[in-house]
Amino acid sequence: MPISANEILDGINGGQFVPYFQPKIQNGTKKITGSEALIRWRHPQKGILLPKLFLPTAKKNRLLPLISNIVIDESLNLLSILKDRNLSATIAINIDECNLASSDFAVVVKEKCQQKKIDTSMIYFEISETFTLDDEKLFSGVLSLYKEGFNLSVDDFGTKLSTIQRLIELPIREVKFDKFFLVESKKSEKGKFLFHELLQMIRSINCAIVIEGVETRDHLESISHLDFCQLQGFYFSPGVEGKAFSKLLGEQPFAS
């Protein structure tokens, strides 16, 4: 049965929505340097539910800001715990148009960071390729995050809308390459050439690079020479709860 808005709201109020954190690995050293916060719903009857099952309904019913607040608050809690343990890792958070359209969103999140004594540079907000730069409120919202010291990341680079325009017009600090490029680079010389040319282009404008979808040893070996990239994918780890991520960060089990 489809999930209703009321069911989602009950889950939010019942503390059933929790972020999991998928490690981001620096390719050269294989050290964990960051993570991406991925929302999960611990449904009491249906088990762990992935975002694709509830985000469309949440978005339609304007519940995404409530879910975003959970992700932000729990991410800041984790950063505070890591800081107390002398550990350091950035956290990337997907941001929705509803948040960006709010005139005080960036200021409110910065205030939360100050309360936790967390530097805003520890947070990367991922800007989806699906929103348009023609919307003045969204554009202003993105710039406000930058002005408050947060990092901006382009998600799903090259797979949807006006990527180059975003790189030119926005103060982007990080670009995430979709798994599409990794897969296509294995299929043909053209795919391989374009992938590597795009990587070098992004590197030349001083943006950090994350390659997503690293799932096999073969994937890893095909990009082993790209020391300047960060890697994310099931080959290293799925998203894990904050406590488990803290343990991984402290142990650094993938380090060379």
QUIWO-V41645 format. One record per residue. N is the residue number from 0. RES is the residue in one small letter. D_CENTER is the distance of its C-alpha to the mean C-alpha in whole Angstrom. Layout:
N|RES|D_CENTER / N|RES|D_CENTER
This chain:
0|m|29 / 1|p|27 / 2|i|25 / 3|s|26 / 4|a|25 / 5|n|27 / 6|e|26 / 7|i|22 / 8|l|24 / 9|d|26 / 10|g|23 / 11|i|21 / 12|n|24 / 13|g|25 / 14|g|22 / 15|q|21 / 16|f|17 / 17|v|15 / 18|p|11 / 19|y|11 / 20|f|9 / 21|q|9 / 22|p|10 / 23|k|10 / 24|i|13 / 25|q|15 / 26|n|18 / 27|g|21 / 28|t|21 / 29|k|19 / 30|k|18 / 31|i|15 / 32|t|13 / 33|g|10 / 34|s|7 / 35|e|4 / 36|a|6 / 37|l|7 / 38|i|11 / 39|r|14 / 40|w|17 / 41|r|20 / 42|h|23 / 43|p|26 / 44|q|28 / 45|k|25 / 46|g|23 / 47|i|20 / 48|l|18 / 49|l|15 / 50|p|14 / 51|k|16 / 52|l|19 / 53|f|18 / 54|l|16 / 55|p|18 / 56|t|21 / 57|a|19 / 58|k|18 / 59|k|22 / 60|n|23 / 61|r|21 / 62|l|19 / 63|l|16 / 64|p|16 / 65|l|18 / 66|i|15 / 67|s|12 / 68|n|15 / 69|i|15 / 70|v|11 / 71|i|12 / 72|d|15 / 73|e|14 / 74|s|11 / 75|l|14 / 76|n|17 / 77|l|15 / 78|l|15 / 79|s|19 / 80|i|20 / 81|l|18 / 82|k|20 / 83|d|23 / 84|r|23 / 85|n|23 / 86|l|19 / 87|s|17 / 88|a|13 / 89|t|10 / 90|i|7 / 91|a|4 / 92|i|4 / 93|n|5 / 94|i|9 / 95|d|12 / 96|e|15 / 97|c|17 / 98|n|15 / 99|l|16 / 100|a|19 / 101|s|20 / 102|s|22 / 103|d|21 / 104|f|18 / 105|a|17 / 106|v|20 / 107|v|20 / 108|v|16 / 109|k|18 / 110|e|21 / 111|k|19 / 112|c|18 / 113|q|21 / 114|q|23 / 115|k|21 / 116|k|21 / 117|i|18 / 118|d|17 / 119|t|15 / 120|s|14 / 121|m|12 / 122|i|9 / 123|y|7 / 124|f|7 / 125|e|5 / 126|i|9 / 127|s|10 / 128|e|13 / 129|t|15 / 130|f|16 / 131|t|19 / 132|l|20 / 133|d|23 / 134|d|22 / 135|e|23 / 136|k|22 / 137|l|18 / 138|f|19 / 139|s|21 / 140|g|18 / 141|v|15 / 142|l|18 / 143|s|18 / 144|l|15 / 145|y|16 / 146|k|19 / 147|e|18 / 148|g|17 / 149|f|13 / 150|n|11 / 151|l|10 / 152|s|8 / 153|v|9 / 154|d|8 / 155|d|10 / 156|f|13 / 157|g|16 / 158|t|16 / 159|k|17 / 160|l|18 / 161|s|19 / 162|t|17 / 163|i|20 / 164|q|20 / 165|r|17 / 166|l|17 / 167|i|21 / 168|e|21 / 169|l|17 / 170|p|17 / 171|i|14 / 172|r|13 / 173|e|10 / 174|v|10 / 175|k|9 / 176|f|12 / 177|d|12 / 178|k|14 / 179|f|17 / 180|f|18 / 181|l|18 / 182|v|20 / 183|e|22 / 184|s|23 / 185|k|25 / 186|k|27 / 187|s|29 / 188|e|30 / 189|k|28 / 190|g|25 / 191|k|25 / 192|f|26 / 193|l|24 / 194|f|21 / 195|h|22 / 196|e|24 / 197|l|20 / 198|l|19 / 199|q|22 / 200|m|21 / 201|i|18 / 202|r|19 / 203|s|22 / 204|i|20 / 205|n|19 / 206|c|15 / 207|a|13 / 208|i|12 / 209|v|10 / 210|i|12 / 211|e|10 / 212|g|13 / 213|v|15 / 214|e|17 / 215|t|21 / 216|r|23 / 217|d|24 / 218|h|21 / 219|l|20 / 220|e|24 / 221|s|23 / 222|i|21 / 223|s|22 / 224|h|24 / 225|l|21 / 226|d|20 / 227|f|18 / 228|c|15 / 229|q|13 / 230|l|12 / 231|q|10 / 232|g|12 / 233|f|15 / 234|y|17 / 235|f|16 / 236|s|15 / 237|p|13 / 238|g|11 / 239|v|14 / 240|e|15 / 241|g|15 / 242|k|18 / 243|a|18 / 244|f|15 / 245|s|17 / 246|k|20 / 247|l|18 / 248|l|17 / 249|g|21 / 250|e|22 / 251|q|20 / 252|p|22 / 253|f|20 / 254|a|22 / 255|s|25
